[in-house]
Amino acid sequence: MNPGRSDGPLAGVKVLDLTRLLPGGYATLLMADLGADVVKLEEPGKGDYIRWTPPIVGDLSAAHIALNRNKRSITLNLKSERGRALLLELAGSFDVLVESFRPGVMDRLGVGYEALSARHPRLIYAAISGYGQDGPRSRVAGHDNNYIGYAGVLSIVGAEGDRPVLPGVQVGDMAGGGMSAVIAILAALFRRSITGRGDLCDISMMDGAMSWLSIHAGEFVATSEVPQRELMHLSGRFPCYRVYPAADGYLTVGALEPQFWTRLTAKLERDDLVDEAFAMGDRRDEVISILEGIFMTKTRAEWMTFFGDDDVCVGPVNDFAEAFKDPQAIAREMVFETEIDGVGPWRHIGNPIKVTGAPGRVDRLPPPRLGEHTVEVLSAAGVSDADLEAFRSEGVI
């Protein structure tokens, strides 16, 4: 099977993906959508754990479908000496290798950054881990909630005076791990175009999550006041920037600037609130209560019709079914549909990175079956038919 025709900005870049589960899979998905040839290296017989994650549609995991379009799959047993030797050779056929093992695992196998870069100095090696390759917690196990908990992110998510609430989106995994890895890899590719040498991209999910606190950190340093849930500037502290209940759900109000708040209060025929956008104390509670009462008189759709095209910065809180039908999301191809054998029509979340001169992959390939492209990839790397047969009989592939 051909990896798919691509005119994307990463066309010609070859990525060997040793990652499992969400962070690395999301990182290489972004690159695959942008035209890179991503080859997913998996354990024979088992594969990436994401393949087992329910719900299962046909014989494929919905999570596997979501993360692995436009990729190819090979199997290789890194627990075997011949498998590790093959990886040392195979890595030279790629521009980038991405892994998400706990720090030290790849080194113990003899296929870590030092070993690979000594043999292939142009290789870019990206290691995604919870806490990074060094530091006192580098080899400690963790998950997204641990990373954002340590980073301080979790302390500011939730309702005022209530316990912290886990975000519905995995901030550490997706942003701290996935997107940070892509940014680092692109920077390393650019540097290599100048120096001719690869690099080690050390990606910590805790680091990435903590970097999102820049504005909050600035306020903390300036005032020495520890930020509190729902009492920060952009988390519900002010009446002009909150989530309000409607008759059938919730609305977002983001009328921060004076012109937007003035239009909103005029439209609501509450000119008496025009100076109350940033009310505090008891008056804050009064203004919020007034607005809650007003917004609960109409449904979200009625409010959106009422406001029309007025610049008041009000919108609905869509559920998934509504977001998938949103005309803006469809127009931007953030939701698109393909046909997958054995599954049927499937709606995908699109790639947020738009490069108009090189829009991305032309062929939207289905997620690969486990080891589907092993022979194809290894043959292209120079492995003979006899060696392939030997590897298969020995359980190397």
JOZI-V998179 format. One record per residue. RES is the residue in three letters. PSI is psi in radians with two decimals (none if undefined). NEAR is the number of other C-alpha atoms within 10 Angstrom. D_LAST is the distance of its C-alpha to the last C-alpha in Angstrom with 1 decimal. Layout:
res & psi & near & d_last
RES & PSI & NEAR & D_LAST
RES & PSI & NEAR & D_LAST
This chain:
res & psi & near & d_last
MET & 2.28 & 7 & 18.2
ASN & 2.48 & 8 & 20.3
PRO & -0.09 & 18 & 20.0
GLY & 2.39 & 17 & 23.6
ARG & 2.33 & 15 & 26.8
SER & 2.33 & 22 & 28.1
ASP & 0.31 & 18 & 31.5
GLY & 2.94 & 22 & 30.9
PRO & -0.34 & 20 & 31.8
LEU & 0.27 & 19 & 28.2
ALA & 2.31 & 19 & 27.4
GLY & -0.27 & 13 & 25.6
VAL & 2.25 & 17 & 24.1
LYS & 2.23 & 19 & 20.3
VAL & 2.22 & 25 & 18.9
LEU & 2.00 & 25 & 15.5
ASP & 1.86 & 25 & 15.7
LEU & 0.14 & 19 & 14.3
THR & 2.88 & 23 & 17.1
ARG & 2.75 & 20 & 17.6
LEU & -2.50 & 17 & 20.7
LEU & -0.94 & 19 & 23.7
PRO & -0.92 & 28 & 24.8
GLY & -0.65 & 28 & 21.8
GLY & -0.66 & 27 & 21.0
TYR & -0.70 & 24 & 24.7
ALA & -0.84 & 26 & 24.8
THR & -0.41 & 30 & 22.0
LEU & -0.80 & 23 & 23.5
LEU & -0.75 & 23 & 26.8
MET & -0.68 & 29 & 25.3
ALA & -0.75 & 31 & 23.4
ASP & -0.53 & 30 & 26.8
LEU & 0.12 & 26 & 28.5
GLY & -0.13 & 28 & 26.5
ALA & 2.60 & 27 & 23.6
ASP & 1.76 & 25 & 20.3
VAL & 2.13 & 26 & 18.1
VAL & 2.06 & 25 & 14.3
LYS & 2.05 & 27 & 13.1
LEU & 2.12 & 26 & 10.1
GLU & 2.82 & 23 & 9.2
GLU & 2.29 & 19 & 8.1
PRO & 2.37 & 18 & 6.0
GLY & -0.39 & 13 & 9.1
LYS & -0.92 & 11 & 11.6
GLY & -3.05 & 20 & 11.4
ASP & 2.40 & 20 & 14.5
TYR & -0.44 & 13 & 17.4
ILE & -0.42 & 19 & 19.5
ARG & -0.36 & 21 & 17.9
TRP & -0.08 & 16 & 19.8
THR & 2.13 & 14 & 23.1
PRO & 2.77 & 12 & 26.0
PRO & 2.62 & 11 & 27.7
ILE & 2.24 & 15 & 25.3
VAL & 2.04 & 13 & 26.5
GLY & -2.03 & 12 & 25.4
ASP & 0.38 & 12 & 21.8
LEU & 2.50 & 21 & 21.2
SER & 2.40 & 16 & 22.3
ALA & -0.63 & 19 & 25.3
ALA & -0.68 & 18 & 24.1
HIS & -0.75 & 23 & 20.7
ILE & -0.76 & 21 & 22.7
ALA & -0.59 & 18 & 25.1
LEU & -0.20 & 23 & 22.8
ASN & 0.35 & 25 & 20.1
ARG & 2.73 & 20 & 22.1
ASN & 0.33 & 26 & 21.7
LYS & 2.84 & 26 & 18.1
ARG & 2.78 & 30 & 14.8
SER & 2.34 & 23 & 11.4
ILE & 2.74 & 25 & 7.9
THR & 2.48 & 23 & 5.1
LEU & 2.24 & 24 & 4.5
ASN & 1.78 & 21 & 6.1
LEU & -0.08 & 22 & 9.4
LYS & -0.22 & 11 & 11.1
SER & 2.58 & 15 & 10.0
GLU & -0.72 & 13 & 12.1
ARG & -0.56 & 17 & 9.9
GLY & -0.74 & 18 & 7.6
ARG & -0.67 & 19 & 11.1
ALA & -0.67 & 13 & 12.4
LEU & -0.67 & 18 & 10.0
LEU & -0.72 & 18 & 11.2
LEU & -0.68 & 18 & 14.7
GLU & -0.82 & 15 & 14.5
LEU & -0.61 & 17 & 13.0
ALA & -0.48 & 22 & 15.6
GLY & -0.25 & 18 & 18.3
SER & -0.01 & 17 & 17.6
PHE & 2.73 & 19 & 18.6
ASP & -0.60 & 20 & 22.0
VAL & 2.41 & 23 & 21.1
LEU & 2.30 & 24 & 18.6
VAL & 2.26 & 24 & 19.4
GLU & 2.76 & 21 & 18.5
SER & 0.51 & 23 & 20.4
PHE & 2.86 & 16 & 19.8
ARG & 2.46 & 19 & 23.0
PRO & 2.33 & 22 & 24.6
GLY & -0.40 & 13 & 23.6
VAL & -0.87 & 13 & 20.1
MET & -0.63 & 19 & 18.4
ASP & -0.73 & 13 & 21.1
ARG & -0.52 & 9 & 20.5
LEU & -0.16 & 14 & 16.9
GLY & 0.26 & 17 & 18.3
VAL & 0.53 & 18 & 16.9
GLY & -3.00 & 18 & 20.0
TYR & -0.80 & 21 & 22.5
GLU & -0.78 & 15 & 24.4
ALA & -0.77 & 15 & 21.6
LEU & -0.73 & 22 & 20.1
SER & -0.52 & 21 & 23.6
ALA & -0.60 & 10 & 24.9
ARG & -0.58 & 14 & 22.3
HIS & 1.41 & 20 & 22.5
PRO & -0.29 & 15 & 26.0
ARG & -0.15 & 21 & 25.9
LEU & 2.33 & 27 & 22.9
ILE & 2.17 & 28 & 24.2
TYR & 2.03 & 26 & 22.6
ALA & 2.12 & 24 & 23.5
ALA & 2.03 & 27 & 23.3
ILE & 2.15 & 29 & 24.5
SER & 2.98 & 29 & 26.0
GLY & -0.81 & 29 & 28.9
TYR & 0.09 & 25 & 31.4
GLY & 3.02 & 20 & 30.1
GLN & -0.20 & 19 & 29.0
ASP & 3.14 & 11 & 32.4
GLY & 2.85 & 8 & 35.4
PRO & -0.33 & 9 & 36.3
ARG & 0.18 & 12 & 34.0
SER & -0.56 & 16 & 30.9
ARG & 0.28 & 18 & 28.8
VAL & 2.41 & 11 & 30.4
ALA & 2.67 & 11 & 28.5
GLY & 3.01 & 13 & 29.9
HIS & 3.12 & 15 & 29.8
ASP & -0.80 & 22 & 31.7
ASN & -0.57 & 18 & 35.0
ASN & -0.79 & 15 & 34.9
TYR & -0.83 & 25 & 34.4
ILE & -0.40 & 25 & 37.2
GLY & -0.87 & 19 & 39.3
TYR & -0.66 & 15 & 39.3
ALA & -0.26 & 20 & 39.7
GLY & -0.15 & 16 & 42.9
VAL & -0.79 & 23 & 41.8
LEU & -0.49 & 21 & 41.9
SER & -0.31 & 18 & 45.5
ILE & 0.19 & 21 & 46.8
VAL & 2.12 & 18 & 45.1
GLY & -3.05 & 17 & 47.3
ALA & 2.67 & 15 & 50.9
GLU & 2.21 & 15 & 53.9
GLY & -0.02 & 10 & 54.6
ASP & 3.10 & 10 & 51.7
ARG & 2.76 & 13 & 48.4
PRO & 2.57 & 16 & 45.5
VAL & 2.27 & 13 & 43.4
LEU & 2.23 & 17 & 39.6
PRO & 2.57 & 14 & 39.0
GLY & -0.35 & 6 & 37.4
VAL & 2.44 & 10 & 35.0
GLN & 1.61 & 18 & 32.7
VAL & -0.80 & 24 & 34.5
GLY & -0.77 & 30 & 32.6
ASP & -0.92 & 30 & 29.1
MET & -0.87 & 22 & 30.0
ALA & -0.91 & 21 & 32.6
GLY & -0.70 & 28 & 32.2
GLY & -1.06 & 31 & 28.4
GLY & -1.04 & 25 & 27.4
MET & -0.66 & 22 & 30.4
SER & -0.67 & 25 & 31.1
ALA & -0.75 & 28 & 27.6
VAL & -0.76 & 23 & 28.2
ILE & -0.78 & 13 & 31.6
ALA & -0.74 & 18 & 30.5
ILE & -0.74 & 25 & 27.8
LEU & -0.70 & 15 & 30.4
ALA & -0.72 & 14 & 32.8
ALA & -0.64 & 22 & 30.4
LEU & -0.72 & 22 & 29.7
PHE & -0.78 & 13 & 33.5
ARG & -0.68 & 14 & 34.0
ARG & -0.56 & 17 & 31.5
SER & -0.34 & 12 & 33.4
ILE & -0.78 & 9 & 36.4
THR & -0.38 & 10 & 35.1
GLY & 0.03 & 12 & 32.0
ARG & 2.59 & 16 & 30.1
GLY & -2.92 & 22 & 27.5
ASP & 2.93 & 21 & 28.1
LEU & 2.13 & 17 & 27.1
CYS & 1.87 & 22 & 27.7
ASP & 1.77 & 18 & 28.5
ILE & 2.08 & 25 & 28.8
SER & 2.22 & 25 & 30.5
MET & -0.57 & 31 & 30.9
MET & -0.77 & 28 & 34.2
ASP & -0.84 & 21 & 35.4
GLY & -0.73 & 26 & 34.7
ALA & -0.71 & 27 & 36.5
MET & -0.55 & 20 & 39.4
SER & -0.35 & 15 & 39.8
TRP & -0.11 & 16 & 40.8
LEU & 0.24 & 13 & 43.9
SER & -0.90 & 10 & 45.6
ILE & -0.77 & 9 & 48.7
HIS & -0.67 & 17 & 49.1
ALA & -0.67 & 17 & 48.7
GLY & -0.74 & 11 & 51.5
GLU & -0.69 & 15 & 53.8
PHE & -0.77 & 13 & 53.1
VAL & -0.67 & 10 & 53.8
ALA & -0.62 & 9 & 57.0
THR & -0.29 & 10 & 58.4
SER & 0.24 & 10 & 56.8
GLU & 2.18 & 9 & 56.5
VAL & 2.17 & 14 & 53.2
PRO & 2.48 & 17 & 52.0
GLN & 2.56 & 16 & 52.5
ARG & 2.28 & 21 & 50.7
GLU & 0.13 & 19 & 52.4
LEU & 0.34 & 15 & 55.0
MET & 2.90 & 15 & 53.4
HIS & -0.72 & 15 & 54.6
LEU & 0.50 & 14 & 51.7
SER & 0.23 & 18 & 50.9
GLY & 0.10 & 20 & 54.0
ARG & -0.63 & 19 & 56.7
PHE & 2.54 & 23 & 58.9
PRO & -0.49 & 28 & 60.2
CYS & -0.09 & 26 & 59.2
TYR & 1.47 & 21 & 55.4
ARG & 3.03 & 19 & 54.3
VAL & 2.24 & 19 & 52.8
TYR & 2.55 & 22 & 55.6
PRO & 2.39 & 22 & 55.8
ALA & -3.08 & 23 & 56.7
ALA & -0.44 & 17 & 58.0
ASP & 0.37 & 12 & 54.5
GLY & -2.40 & 14 & 52.1
TYR & 2.70 & 18 & 52.1
LEU & 2.57 & 23 & 53.0
THR & 2.28 & 17 & 52.1
VAL & 2.10 & 20 & 55.1
GLY & 0.73 & 20 & 54.4
ALA & 1.08 & 22 & 57.9
LEU & -0.80 & 18 & 57.9
GLU & 2.57 & 12 & 60.0
PRO & -0.70 & 13 & 63.7
GLN & -0.61 & 11 & 63.9
PHE & -0.73 & 18 & 61.2
TRP & -0.67 & 25 & 62.8
THR & -0.76 & 19 & 66.3
ARG & -0.69 & 18 & 65.1
LEU & -0.86 & 24 & 63.4
THR & -0.60 & 20 & 66.5
ALA & -0.76 & 14 & 68.8
LYS & -0.61 & 14 & 66.7
LEU & -0.01 & 15 & 66.9
GLU & 0.74 & 10 & 70.6
ARG & 1.08 & 13 & 70.3
ASP & -0.33 & 14 & 71.8
ASP & -0.22 & 9 & 72.9
LEU & 0.07 & 19 & 69.2
VAL & -0.46 & 14 & 69.0
ASP & 0.23 & 12 & 69.3
GLU & 0.29 & 18 & 67.1
ALA & -0.64 & 21 & 63.6
PHE & 0.56 & 15 & 63.1
ALA & 2.52 & 18 & 65.4
MET & 2.99 & 14 & 64.8
GLY & -2.53 & 7 & 66.1
ASP & -0.61 & 8 & 68.0
ARG & -0.62 & 13 & 68.4
ARG & -0.85 & 17 & 64.6
ASP & -0.65 & 13 & 64.3
GLU & -0.79 & 14 & 67.2
VAL & -0.76 & 20 & 65.8
ILE & -0.75 & 20 & 62.4
SER & -0.70 & 13 & 64.1
ILE & -0.83 & 14 & 66.2
LEU & -0.65 & 18 & 63.2
GLU & -0.75 & 15 & 61.3
GLY & -0.68 & 14 & 64.3
ILE & -0.87 & 15 & 64.4
PHE & -0.43 & 18 & 60.8
MET & -0.05 & 18 & 60.7
THR & -0.19 & 14 & 63.4
LYS & 2.77 & 15 & 61.0
THR & 2.94 & 18 & 57.5
ARG & -0.79 & 23 & 54.8
ALA & -0.70 & 13 & 55.3
GLU & -0.69 & 13 & 59.1
TRP & -0.69 & 19 & 58.8
MET & -0.61 & 16 & 56.6
THR & -0.71 & 10 & 59.2
PHE & -0.78 & 13 & 62.0
PHE & -0.48 & 16 & 60.6
GLY & -2.27 & 10 & 59.6
ASP & 0.20 & 9 & 58.9
ASP & 2.45 & 13 & 60.9
ASP & 1.44 & 13 & 59.2
VAL & -0.06 & 21 & 59.2
CYS & 0.91 & 19 & 55.5
VAL & 2.40 & 20 & 55.0
GLY & 2.92 & 17 & 52.0
PRO & 2.71 & 21 & 50.4
VAL & 1.74 & 17 & 47.7
ASN & 2.48 & 15 & 45.4
ASP & -3.14 & 9 & 43.1
PHE & -0.75 & 9 & 39.7
ALA & -0.68 & 8 & 41.1
GLU & -0.72 & 11 & 43.9
ALA & -0.65 & 16 & 41.7
PHE & -0.36 & 18 & 39.4
LYS & 0.01 & 12 & 42.6
ASP & 2.23 & 14 & 44.1
PRO & -0.54 & 13 & 45.4
GLN & -0.74 & 12 & 44.6
ALA & -0.71 & 15 & 41.0
ILE & -0.75 & 15 & 40.7
ALA & -0.57 & 10 & 42.6
ARG & 0.12 & 13 & 40.2
GLU & 0.60 & 15 & 37.2
MET & -0.16 & 18 & 36.2
VAL & 2.17 & 19 & 35.7
PHE & 2.85 & 15 & 34.3
GLU & 2.44 & 13 & 32.9
THR & 2.94 & 13 & 30.1
GLU & 2.24 & 13 & 29.1
ILE & 2.20 & 15 & 25.7
ASP & 2.30 & 9 & 24.7
GLY & -0.11 & 10 & 25.1
VAL & -0.76 & 14 & 26.8
GLY & -2.80 & 10 & 29.7
PRO & 2.44 & 11 & 31.6
TRP & 2.27 & 14 & 30.3
ARG & 2.23 & 14 & 32.3
HIS & 2.68 & 17 & 30.5
ILE & 2.30 & 15 & 32.0
GLY & -3.12 & 17 & 32.2
ASN & 2.25 & 17 & 31.8
PRO & -0.21 & 11 & 34.9
ILE & 1.95 & 12 & 34.7
LYS & 2.08 & 13 & 36.8
VAL & 1.83 & 11 & 37.2
THR & -0.58 & 9 & 39.7
GLY & -0.35 & 9 & 39.2
ALA & 1.43 & 15 & 35.5
PRO & -0.20 & 16 & 34.9
GLY & -2.90 & 25 & 31.2
ARG & 2.32 & 22 & 28.6
VAL & -0.77 & 14 & 30.3
ASP & 2.14 & 14 & 27.6
ARG & 1.72 & 19 & 26.7
LEU & 2.54 & 21 & 23.2
PRO & 2.82 & 18 & 22.1
PRO & 2.51 & 18 & 19.4
PRO & 2.59 & 20 & 15.9
ARG & 2.72 & 15 & 14.2
LEU & 2.11 & 21 & 11.0
GLY & 0.23 & 21 & 8.2
GLU & -0.53 & 14 & 11.2
HIS & 0.31 & 22 & 11.1
THR & -0.92 & 20 & 7.7
VAL & -0.76 & 18 & 9.3
GLU & -0.83 & 16 & 12.5
VAL & -0.80 & 17 & 11.8
LEU & -0.63 & 18 & 10.1
SER & -0.73 & 14 & 12.8
ALA & -0.46 & 12 & 15.4
ALA & 0.00 & 15 & 14.5
GLY & 0.12 & 11 & 15.3
VAL & 2.26 & 16 & 12.1
SER & 2.83 & 13 & 13.6
ASP & -0.68 & 12 & 12.9
ALA & -0.74 & 9 & 13.2
ASP & -0.66 & 12 & 10.7
LEU & -0.75 & 17 & 8.1
GLU & -0.71 & 13 & 9.4
ALA & -0.76 & 13 & 9.3
PHE & -0.71 & 17 & 5.8
ARG & -0.75 & 13 & 5.3
SER & -0.48 & 10 & 8.5
GLU & -0.04 & 13 & 7.9
GLY & 0.32 & 15 & 5.5
VAL & -0.59 & 22 & 3.8
ILE & none & 24 & 0.0
